[in-house]
C-alpha cells in the first residue's frame, strides 16, 4: 500500500495539483478511482462535478489498484466520465480558535449560526495526534455536575471518559443539556469550557439544545457541533473528530479544562456500518465492521491529561442501546474502552423518576481516586459504598415481595423498602433545572440512610455516624 506522506514535500505539492478526469464507479457516497498516483489514507479529496462545483471528500481505502473516497456532500449529480478528482496530499484540517466558543458549527467545523467564520489561530488535523501512553497523567479531580446520582455514586473525574447508556425514548438529551448547563470544577470556573457534538439528531432536538444553552446563558462557554438527521451520514463520522480537534487545541494549547459531550454515538456507529456495507467489507457482529472497536477507541482515547500541559479533556459519550440491550456491540465495546458507565433504566423512567439512572449497573471506575477529604467530603467514599450496599438489598427485597407478597416481609425488610423508595424519590430524582452542590447530595444520602437501623450500616465509620447519621 502506498502512502503519500512518505513523499518529499515538493513532490507531494506537484501531485496534489494533478487532476483525474472520470471515475470508475459511484456507489452511494463513495467514488472509486483506478490508476492514480500514491495516495495516503485519509487524505483530503476535491471532487468537481460537471458544473464546476467542488465537493470535499476523504480517502477511505488506497491500494495499487484502486482508491476509494467518500464525498461529504453526497454524490448526487456526479457522472462517471465528467467527474474530476484532485487528491490534496494532506488530511482534512479545520481552523481552531478560542473564539469558536459561543458558536454553532456543522460536522465539518463550518459555522451554521449565520455568523462569519471565526479567524482561526491554527489549522489542526481532525484525526488528532498520537499520544504516548507514558505521557498521560492519572485523572483525579472531581467535576461537579449538580446531579446527585452522578456526583454522589458515579462521580465524574477530570480526564475521565464516562459514557451514558440510554435507550430510545429515554431522557438522555435532557440529561446531556443539564450536564452542559451545570458542570463545573470546584473553585476557579474561568478555565472550564464545554464542547458539545450532536450526531444524527432531529431538528427539534437540535433546537432544544440551542434554546436550552441560550436561555441559561451558557452558550458563550460552549462550542456546539451539529450533524442533523437529514445531513449526509458521512458527516457524522467527522463530527466527533472535529469537536475533539477543537477540544485538543483548547486543552493543550490554551490550557483550558474541556468537557466533551457526544450524542448519539449509536448514530455514529450506524453511519460506520452503512459505509462499511457499501464498501463490501465482511461484516462482524450485528453487521458492524470488524474494526468498530478500534474506531471507537480512536475517538474515546482522545481524552485525558498530559504531563506538562495544564489543560485536560473529559468525555461523556451518550449512546442509545438498541432494544435496551447492554450486550449490543456498541455499548459492549464502549464499556471495554471507557472507565465505567451510567446506565438508564426504563422501569424507573416509567415511574416518573428523572434521571432514571439504574443504581447497580452504573459505576465510575475512577471515582475512588477523585473523592474524599480535600476533594469532595471525607465521608463521601464510605457513604457511596453504604448506599450501593443498601440499595442492592432493596432490589433483593423487592424481588422477594413480588413472589411472597409484601405482607410476608420482616419489619427490617419493610424498612429497606421504605429506604429504597426514599432513595429513588429524594436522592436519585431531581428536577430538570435543579442543581445540587456535592454537600447537598451527600446530606440527601445520609437522610435516606437514616431510615435504616444504625446496626445495618457497616460501611461507614463510627465518627461519620456520629457526625451525619439522623441529622
N, C-alpha and C positions, 0 to 999 in steps of 0.2 A: 504494500500500500504506500503510495507516495504522499509526501507531506510538504506543502508549500512553505511551511515555517522554516524548513532546513535550507531554503534557497537564499542566496545573497540578497540584500535589500534592493540593490539596483535591478536585479533580475525579477524580483517579485513585483516591482513597480512597473516594469515593462509588460509582464504577463497580466497584471491587473487591468491594463488598458486594452488587452486583446478581447475582441468580441466574437462570439459564436452565433451564427445565424441558423435558426432551425433547431428544434429539439426532436428527440426520437419518440418520446411518449409523454402524455399528460394523464395523470390519474389522480383525481381529487385535487388536493392542494400540492401535489408533487409533480415535478418535472424531471425527466430522465434525459441525460445528455451523454453521448458517446464521443470518443476521440478528442478528449480535452488534454490540456497540459496538467502537470502535477498540482492537484487541488487539495487544500487542507481541510480536515474535518472541522465542521462548524465555521468555515469561512463565510463571509458575507457575500451575497449574490445580488446582482441587479438584473431584473427581468423586465425587458422592454417589449410592450405589445405593438401591434401594427399601427396604432395611433400615436406612438411615441411616449405613452405613459409608462413611467418606471415604477416597478413594484420591488420591494426588498424581499429577500429570502435568505435561507441559510442552508449550507451543505449538511445533509444528514448521513450520506454514505459516499465513500470515494474509493475507487479502485482503478486498476489499469484499464479496465474495460468500460466502466460506467460511473457517472456521477449522479447522485440523487439529491435534489434540492427541494426544500419546502418553501412555498411562497406565502408570505404572511397575509396578504390581502386576498388570497384565493387565486384560482387560475381561470375564472370565468372570462371569456372573450379572447383567450390566448389560442393561437393556431400553431400547428406543428411547423409549417415551413417559414412563418413570418416572425416567430418569437426570437428575440435576440437576448443572449446571455452574456453577462460580464462577471467574472469572479474577482473580487476585490483583494484577495490575498491577505485578509485580516478578519478577525472575528467581529461580531456585532458589538459596538460600543455605544454607550449612552453618556451624554453630558450630565455631570453630577455637580450639585452645589447645595449649600445650606439653605439657599433661597427656595428650594423645592418644597420646604415645609410650608404648609398652608395652601398647597396647590393640589390639583387633581389631574392625573395622567392616565393614559391608556396603558396596555400591557407592554408597549414598546418604549415607554417613557416620554411620550409626546403629550403636551398639555391638551386637555379636553374641557377646561373650565372657561374657555373664552378669552383667557389672558395670553399674553405673548410668551414664547418660550423663555425660561429663565436663562440668564447668561451663565454658562457653565464654568466652573473653576477647574474641571479636569474631565478627561474622557476615560471611561473605565470599561473594561471587558465585562459583559454581562455574565460570563461563565465564572467570574471570580478568579482569585489567585490561590494556588495550592498553599496549604498551611502545614508547617512542620509540627507534628503532634507534640514534640518536646517543647515547643514554644508556647503551648497553651497553659493558662493558669486555671486552677481549680475554682469553680463557681462557689461563692459563699454568701454574698449579700442578699438580704431579703427585699423583695419587691411587694409592696402593699397594693392589692387590687381593690380593697374595700369590700370584698365578697367573703363572708365568713367561712364558707365551706372550702374555699381555696386557701385563704390566709391561715386558717386555723388547722386544717387537716391535710391539705395538699399544697403546701407552700411553694410559691414560685420564687426561684433563686436567680439572681442576676447572672447571665451567661448560660442559663439552662435552656433546653428545648422541652417543653411540656405540652403535648398535644391534647386536644379535646375531642373525644369520640362521641359523636351525636348520632341522630337518626333523622330521617325525613319527617318534617312537621314539628320537630322539637326546637326550642328557642335558642339555638346556638348563635343566630345572628344578633339577638338581643344581648346575649352574654358577651359576644365579641365587642359590640358597641359600648356596653357598660364598662368592660375592662379598659377600652381605649379612653373613655372619659375619666376613669378614676385611678388608673395605675400610676404609682409614684414611688420614688425612692424615699426612704426615711431621711429627713434632714434637707439638704440642698436640692431644690427641684429644677434649677435653671439649666441643668445639662441632661435632662431626661426627655426623650422625644419618641414618637410613635411612627412606624412605617406600616401602613395597612394595605394589604394586597387582597383583592377580591377577584376570584376566577369563576367565570361562567354563571354569574349571578343575574337574576332578573332585574328589570328596570326599577320595579317598585322597591326591591331590596337595596339597590344602589342609591335610590332617593332617600331611603330610610337612613342609611349610613351617613350620607352627606348632611341631611337635615339634623340628625342627632348630634353630629360633631359641630355644626354651625350654631345650633341653639345653645349648646353647652359651653361654647367658646373655646373648645379645644382644637378646632380645625387648624388654627395658626401653628399648632405644635405637631401637626400630623401631615405626612405625605401620603396621599391616597392614590393607589394604582387600581384601576377598574378595567376588567375584561368582561364585558357583558355577555349574556347568553347568546345574543344574535351576532356577536363579533366572531371573526374566524376562529375556529377551535385551535388553530396553530398558535394564536396569540396567547392562549392560556399557558402554553409551555414556557413562554418567555416572561410572563407576568411576575412569578415569584423570583425569577433571576434578576429582573430589572429592579424590583423592590429591594432585594438583598444587596445589589450592587450599590444602590444609594446608601443602604444601611452600613455597608462596609466603609464607605467614604466618611459618613458621619461619625462612625465609631473610631476608626483607626487613623483618620486624618484630622478630623475636627475634635476628637476626644470626647464625644457625647456617648451617653448610655442609651441604646436604641432597643425598643421593644418592637419586634416584627410579628404582626398578626396576619395569618394567611388563611383565607376561607374561600372556597371549599376545596381541599386537596383531592377529594374524590373526583371533582370535575377535571382537575389537572390529570389525574390518572386515566380518566375516560378518554381524554384527548390523546394521551400517550398510547393507549390501546388502539384508538382509531388510526393513528399514523402507522403503528406497527402492522396493523392488518392490511392497510393499503400497500405497504412495502413488501408484503408477502412473507413476513417473518414467522417462524414457527412459534405458535402461542404456548404460554405456560399456564399456570393456574388461572381458571376463570377467563381465559383468553388474553390475559395481560402478558406483555413481553417478559422474557426471562430476566431482563436487566432492570425490572421495576425496582428491585431493592437498591441497586447501585445508583439508579437515577434519583430516588428519594433521598438516599444518603448524601448525594451531591448537593442537594438543597438544604437538608437539615444540618449538615456538618458546617455550614457557613454561619455558625453561631459560636458564641463563647467569648473568652477573654484571652488576650495575647500578652506575653511578658514584654514590658517596655512601652505598652500602649495604654493610656488611661481609660479609653472607651471600652464598650462591651456591646455584644448583640445577644439578646434574649429572644427566643422564638416561641410563639403559641400557634402552632398549626391546628386548624379545625377541619375535621372530616366527618362526613355522614356515612355511617355504616350501612351498606345495602341490607335490607331486611333485619336491621339491628343485629347483624351477625359480627361479633367481635373477632371471629376466626377468619373473616374475609381477608383476602390478600392485602388490601390497603391498610386497615388497622393492624393486622398481624405484623406486617413488615415495618410499619411505623413504630410499633411498640418495641421492636428489636433495636431500632436506631436511637430512639429518644430516651429520656430519663424519667419514665413514668407516663401516666395518662390520667385524664379526668374523664370519667365515663358518665354519660347521661342515661337515665332510667325512665322508660316510657310509662311505667306504672306510677312513678312519683309525679310525672307530668299530668297524668290523668287525675290525680288527686289535688291538682292545683298548686303544687309546690314548685316555686321558681327560686334559684335554678335547680332543675331536677337531677342533681349530681348523686350518683349511687355511692354510698359510703364505703362499701367493701372493695369493689373492683378498682376504685380510684386510688392512686398513690403518686407521691413525688419522691423519687429515689434520692434526690439531693437535699431534701427538706431538713434532714438531721444536722447538716453542716451549716445551715443558714438561720437557725432559730436558737432561742435560749437567751441567757443573760448577755447584755450589751448588744443584742441583735433584735430580739422581739421582747420577751419577758422570761424570767428564769423558770417559770412553771410551764412554759409552752410545750417542751418535749414530752413531759410526763402527762400533761393534760390531754394532748392529742392521742397518746398511746392509750390512756384510760377511756377516752371517748370511742376509739376504734373497738376496744375490747368489749365495752358495754353494748355498743350498737350491734356487734356481732352476736351477742347473746340475745338481743331483741329479735333478730332475724330467726334464731332457733325457736324462741318462744312463739313467735307468730306462726311458724310452720307447725308447731305442736298444737296451737289453738285451732288451726284450720282443720285438724284431724279430730281432736277430742272435745273441742268447744272451749270457749273462754271460761265458762263456769267451773271447769275442772282444773284450772291452773292454780298454783300455790299463791299465797299472798306475795311472796317475793317475785314470782313471775308477773303478777299484776303491777308491781312497782316498776319492773323493767318495761312493761307495755306502756305505762304512763311516761316513763323516761323517753322511750322511743318516739312517742307522739310529740312530746315537748321538744325533743332534739330536732325533729324534722320541721316543726312549725315555727320554732323560735330561732334556732341556730342556723339550719340549712336555708330555710325560706327567708327571703327578703325582697323588698320592692325593687323595681327596675331602676329607680333613681336613688336608692338608698346606699349610702357609702358609710362603712363602719371602720373605725380605727382598729388596729390589732388589739388594743386594750379592751375595746367594746366586745370584740369577737371572743377573746379569752374569758371575759366575765360572763358572757352568754353560755359558754361551755361549762363553767362552774355552776351556773344557775341550773342547767339541765342535770348535772351530776348530783345536785343537792336533793333530787327526788329519789336517789338511791341511798340505802343504808351505808354508813361510813365504813362498816366492815367489808363491804363489797368493793371498795376502792383500793386495789392492791398495787396500782402502778404509779401512784403519787406518794410523795413523802409526807411524814408527819408534819413537818414545817409548812408545807403547802396546804395541807388540810386545815391546819390551824389558822392560816392567813386568809384562805379563799373559800373554804367549804361553808355553804349555808349563808353566804353574805351577798 
